[in-house]
C-alpha cells in the first residue's frame, strides 16, 4: 500500500504520537510506502529518500497502484520558496458539497505537469509553468531561503534543518540527496581540500573525525550557505565555518563531496 501527502507539509515522527520528535517532513505530492497502518498513525517509508517514520493518517491519502504511477510522474516545483495552488475536495454534511480552496505549497513539492489533475478523491489545479531544471552553477533558489528559521526535521521556508536545506536545494536541481547529513556525506565523490572546491559542493562538519553532524553548500569563493539558527551565509576556510556575528568558528570542517 502507498500514500501521498495532500497537505503542504506533514510531520514525520519517530513514534506514533503528536508529542513525539519530528524527524522529517513529507511535502505536498510526495509518496511513501505504508509499512504498518493503525487506526490513527501509519509507519511509512518515504519514496524520495527511504526515510522511515510515523505520520498521522489524516495527513496522507491512500493511493491505488494506478494513482501511484500518476503521482510519481509529477515533476518537482522549482524556483520560489512557495507556490499557490487550488485544491477541490468533497465535503459531506447532509449531502455532497464541492469546494475549491487555495493552498500554498513549499519548494520541493510535487505537482502534475497538467494544470488540473484528479487523484485520491481530490482535484488539484495550478497555473505554474512546467519546471525547468536550473544549471548547477545557479543557486538563486537557495538564496531565496535565506533567514528561514532552523527547525529539527524541517524541510520548508517556515523551518528547516541543515540537511533538509541541502536536500531541498539539490532536489530543485534534480539531484537526489539522502535525508541526514551523515548519509549525504556518503554520496558523490570526495574533493581533496577547500582549494579544489566548486560552487555547489557539499561541505561536512563535526566535533570529531568520522562523526558528521552538519552540512553546508559552497556558495561563493570563500562562503557557504547553510542552516544554523537560520539559513545564512558565512565565511569558510580550512578550519571551518566562521560566524562573523559571534566572532568565532562554529563548525569544524571534516570532508567535502561533489554530487554533480
C-alpha positions as a Python dict, from the first residue, in 0.01 Angstrom:
ca = {
    (1, 'X'): (0, 0, 0),
    (2, 'X'): (117, 354, -80),
    (3, 'X'): (5, 701, 20),
    (4, 'X'): (78, 1062, -71),
    (5, 'X'): (90, 1387, 120),
    (6, 'X'): (-209, 1606, 28),
    (7, 'X'): (-125, 1898, 260),
    (8, 'X'): (168, 2146, 233),
    (9, 'X'): (387, 1954, 481),
    (10, 'X'): (315, 1656, 706),
    (11, 'X'): (535, 1586, 1011),
    (12, 'X'): (718, 1253, 1007),
    (13, 'X'): (765, 1146, 1369),
    (14, 'X'): (989, 896, 1548),
    (15, 'X'): (693, 745, 1734),
    (16, 'X'): (314, 734, 1671),
    (17, 'X'): (233, 1037, 1885),
    (18, 'X'): (181, 1409, 1832),
    (19, 'X'): (426, 1463, 2119),
    (20, 'X'): (698, 1261, 1950),
    (21, 'X'): (1008, 1412, 1787),
    (22, 'X'): (965, 1531, 1428),
    (23, 'X'): (1244, 1365, 1229),
    (24, 'X'): (1145, 1491, 883),
    (25, 'X'): (851, 1608, 675),
    (26, 'X'): (660, 1487, 373),
    (27, 'X'): (589, 1768, 128),
    (28, 'X'): (282, 1803, -91),
    (29, 'X'): (270, 1534, -361),
    (30, 'X'): (547, 1318, -213),
    (31, 'X'): (466, 949, -184),
    (32, 'X'): (550, 679, 69),
    (33, 'X'): (515, 307, 119),
    (34, 'X'): (289, 221, 411),
    (35, 'X'): (475, -34, 624),
    (36, 'X'): (222, -52, 907),
    (37, 'X'): (-120, 111, 929),
    (38, 'X'): (-307, 169, 1254),
    (39, 'X'): (-628, 349, 1339),
    (40, 'X'): (-461, 691, 1374),
    (41, 'X'): (-95, 650, 1268),
    (42, 'X'): (95, 478, 989),
    (43, 'X'): (461, 384, 977),
    (44, 'X'): (589, 477, 633),
    (45, 'X'): (900, 471, 418),
    (46, 'X'): (941, 785, 203),
    (47, 'X'): (983, 710, -167),
    (48, 'X'): (1220, 1001, -223),
    (49, 'X'): (1489, 926, 35),
    (50, 'X'): (1392, 599, 205),
    (51, 'X'): (1343, 772, 540),
    (52, 'X'): (1107, 597, 783),
    (53, 'X'): (877, 734, 1048),
    (54, 'X'): (519, 774, 1163),
    (55, 'X'): (263, 1002, 1000),
    (56, 'X'): (-91, 1094, 1103),
    (57, 'X'): (-336, 912, 875),
    (58, 'X'): (-531, 1235, 826),
    (59, 'X'): (-228, 1392, 658),
    (60, 'X'): (-169, 1128, 389),
    (61, 'X'): (-417, 976, 144),
    (62, 'X'): (-403, 614, 24),
    (63, 'X'): (-320, 558, -344),
    (64, 'X'): (-417, 281, -580),
    (65, 'X'): (-136, 136, -795),
    (66, 'X'): (-266, 335, -1092),
    (67, 'X'): (-275, 657, -889),
    (68, 'X'): (74, 590, -754),
    (69, 'X'): (212, 569, -1108),
    (70, 'X'): (48, 903, -1190),
    (71, 'X'): (171, 1087, -879),
    (72, 'X'): (527, 955, -906),
    (73, 'X'): (539, 1101, -1257),
    (74, 'X'): (476, 1455, -1134),
    (75, 'X'): (769, 1694, -1174),
    (76, 'X'): (901, 1898, -881),
    (77, 'X'): (820, 2260, -803),
    (78, 'X'): (1124, 2480, -862),
    (79, 'X'): (1224, 2845, -822),
    (80, 'X'): (1018, 3006, -549),
    (81, 'X'): (1009, 2912, -179),
    (82, 'X'): (630, 2875, -203),
    (83, 'X'): (375, 2825, -480),
    (84, 'X'): (-3, 2879, -481),
    (85, 'X'): (-236, 2604, -600),
    (86, 'X'): (-605, 2525, -562),
    (87, 'X'): (-747, 2202, -427),
    (88, 'X'): (-1102, 2072, -467),
    (89, 'X'): (-1236, 1834, -203),
    (90, 'X'): (-1581, 1693, -141),
    (91, 'X'): (-1727, 1784, 195),
    (92, 'X'): (-2018, 1581, 335),
    (93, 'X'): (-2268, 1749, 565),
    (94, 'X'): (-2617, 1622, 500),
    (95, 'X'): (-2519, 1577, 137),
    (96, 'X'): (-2231, 1635, -102),
    (97, 'X'): (-2065, 1972, -144),
    (98, 'X'): (-1772, 2053, -370),
    (99, 'X'): (-1545, 2332, -256),
    (100, 'X'): (-1235, 2490, -414),
    (101, 'X'): (-981, 2612, -161),
    (102, 'X'): (-640, 2778, -201),
    (103, 'X'): (-324, 2611, -73),
    (104, 'X'): (37, 2729, -54),
    (105, 'X'): (292, 2453, -102),
    (106, 'X'): (666, 2473, -29),
    (107, 'X'): (966, 2443, -257),
    (108, 'X'): (1026, 2076, -332),
    (109, 'X'): (658, 1986, -352),
    (110, 'X'): (547, 1770, -642),
    (111, 'X'): (275, 1888, -880),
    (112, 'X'): (127, 1745, -1201),
    (113, 'X'): (257, 1870, -1532),
    (114, 'X'): (-105, 1919, -1639),
    (115, 'X'): (-271, 2223, -1486),
    (116, 'X'): (-552, 2010, -1345),
    (117, 'X'): (-540, 1655, -1214),
    (118, 'X'): (-771, 1432, -1010),
    (119, 'X'): (-620, 1178, -772),
    (120, 'X'): (-722, 1007, -447),
    (121, 'X'): (-1061, 1177, -436),
    (122, 'X'): (-932, 1530, -481),
    (123, 'X'): (-875, 1767, -771),
    (124, 'X'): (-555, 1971, -791),
    (125, 'X'): (-531, 2283, -1004),
    (126, 'X'): (-235, 2513, -1061),
    (127, 'X'): (-115, 2763, -1317),
    (128, 'X'): (259, 2721, -1276),
    (129, 'X'): (488, 2669, -1576),
    (130, 'X'): (635, 2324, -1626),
    (131, 'X'): (951, 2321, -1411),
    (132, 'X'): (1282, 2373, -1586),
    (133, 'X'): (1592, 2241, -1412),
    (134, 'X'): (1837, 2516, -1330),
    (135, 'X'): (2206, 2465, -1408),
    (136, 'X'): (2416, 2350, -1114),
    (137, 'X'): (2609, 2679, -1111),
    (138, 'X'): (2285, 2866, -1029),
    (139, 'X'): (2179, 2862, -666),
    (140, 'X'): (1943, 3159, -681),
    (141, 'X'): (1665, 2948, -530),
    (142, 'X'): (1888, 2868, -230),
    (143, 'X'): (1942, 3241, -174),
    (144, 'X'): (1562, 3284, -157),
    (145, 'X'): (1557, 3060, 151),
    (146, 'X'): (1783, 3295, 348),
    (147, 'X'): (1665, 3355, 706),
    (148, 'X'): (1434, 3053, 711),
    (149, 'X'): (1446, 2951, 1079),
    (150, 'X'): (1623, 2635, 1188),
    (151, 'X'): (1380, 2355, 1273),
    (152, 'X'): (1487, 1999, 1351),
    (153, 'X'): (1329, 1774, 1087),
    (154, 'X'): (1204, 2071, 883),
    (155, 'X'): (1213, 2100, 502),
    (156, 'X'): (1024, 2425, 430),
    (157, 'X'): (1065, 2802, 439),
    (158, 'X'): (888, 2802, 778),
    (159, 'X'): (1167, 2590, 924),
    (160, 'X'): (1440, 2354, 805),
    (161, 'X'): (1742, 2177, 943),
    (162, 'X'): (2083, 2171, 773),
    (163, 'X'): (2030, 1853, 572),
    (164, 'X'): (1668, 1941, 496),
    (165, 'X'): (1801, 2262, 342),
    (166, 'X'): (2062, 2088, 125),
    (167, 'X'): (1815, 1816, 25),
    (168, 'X'): (1564, 2079, -91),
    (169, 'X'): (1825, 2284, -278),
    (170, 'X'): (1952, 1984, -472),
    (171, 'X'): (1603, 1842, -528),
    (172, 'X'): (1529, 2156, -731),
    (173, 'X'): (1837, 2079, -942),
    (174, 'X'): (1732, 1720, -999),
    (175, 'X'): (1988, 1569, -761),
    (176, 'X'): (1851, 1325, -505),
    (177, 'X'): (2018, 1352, -164),
    (178, 'X'): (1952, 1131, 136),
    (179, 'X'): (1791, 1287, 442),
    (180, 'X'): (2060, 1320, 712),
    (181, 'X'): (2397, 1498, 689),
    (182, 'X'): (2581, 1178, 782),
    (183, 'X'): (2403, 998, 496),
    (184, 'X'): (2472, 1276, 247),
    (185, 'X'): (2842, 1252, 340),
    (186, 'X'): (2849, 910, 170),
    (187, 'X'): (2719, 1037, -165),
    (188, 'X'): (2911, 1169, -466),
    (189, 'X'): (3288, 1189, -490),
    (190, 'X'): (3544, 1320, -243),
    (191, 'X'): (3704, 1661, -305),
    (192, 'X'): (4065, 1699, -193),
    (193, 'X'): (4077, 2020, 7),
    (194, 'X'): (3898, 2353, 12),
    (195, 'X'): (4115, 2495, -269),
    (196, 'X'): (3968, 2237, -509),
    (197, 'X'): (3605, 2313, -426),
    (198, 'X'): (3345, 2447, -667),
    (199, 'X'): (3015, 2622, -614),
    (200, 'X'): (2762, 2355, -520),
    (201, 'X'): (3000, 2121, -339),
    (202, 'X'): (2877, 1983, -8),
    (203, 'X'): (3093, 2051, 298),
    (204, 'X'): (3056, 1838, 609),
    (205, 'X'): (3136, 1928, 967),
    (206, 'X'): (3152, 1766, 1309),
    (207, 'X'): (3314, 1779, 1652),
    (208, 'X'): (3534, 1480, 1578),
    (209, 'X'): (3661, 1273, 1285),
    (210, 'X'): (3402, 1042, 1122),
    (211, 'X'): (3112, 1199, 1312),
    (212, 'X'): (2927, 1425, 1070),
    (213, 'X'): (2670, 1649, 1237),
    (214, 'X'): (2634, 1939, 991),
    (215, 'X'): (2632, 2011, 616),
    (216, 'X'): (2665, 2328, 410),
    (217, 'X'): (2677, 2421, 39),
    (218, 'X'): (2974, 2603, -114),
    (219, 'X'): (2817, 2929, -227),
    (220, 'X'): (3100, 3167, -322),
    (221, 'X'): (3477, 3184, -335),
    (222, 'X'): (3511, 3169, 44),
    (223, 'X'): (3150, 3136, 165),
    (224, 'X'): (2893, 2868, 236),
    (225, 'X'): (2514, 2877, 272),
    (226, 'X'): (2369, 2658, 544),
    (227, 'X'): (2101, 2626, 812),
    (228, 'X'): (2236, 2712, 1155),
    (229, 'X'): (1992, 2906, 1371),
    (230, 'X'): (1857, 3023, 1037),
    (231, 'X'): (1958, 2980, 675),
    (232, 'X'): (2261, 3207, 645),
    (233, 'X'): (2582, 3276, 452),
    (234, 'X'): (2911, 3250, 641),
    (235, 'X'): (3283, 3253, 565),
    (236, 'X'): (3464, 2922, 522),
    (237, 'X'): (3833, 2830, 547),
    (238, 'X'): (4031, 2514, 612),
    (239, 'X'): (3946, 2532, 981),
    (240, 'X'): (3571, 2552, 929),
    (241, 'X'): (3281, 2796, 931),
    (242, 'X'): (3349, 3138, 1081),
    (243, 'X'): (3047, 3326, 1218),
    (244, 'X'): (3119, 3699, 1191),
    (245, 'X'): (2835, 3788, 1428),
    (246, 'X'): (2977, 3571, 1705),
    (247, 'X'): (3340, 3624, 1600),
    (248, 'X'): (3420, 3256, 1632),
    (249, 'X'): (3438, 2928, 1443),
    (250, 'X'): (3112, 2739, 1486),
    (251, 'X'): (3169, 2423, 1278),
    (252, 'X'): (3486, 2217, 1222),
    (253, 'X'): (3543, 2106, 861),
    (254, 'X'): (3571, 1729, 815),
    (255, 'X'): (3515, 1646, 447),
    (256, 'X'): (3392, 1770, 110),
    (257, 'X'): (3183, 1587, -151),
    (258, 'X'): (3078, 1667, -509),
    (259, 'X'): (2740, 1529, -605),
    (260, 'X'): (2726, 1665, -961),
}
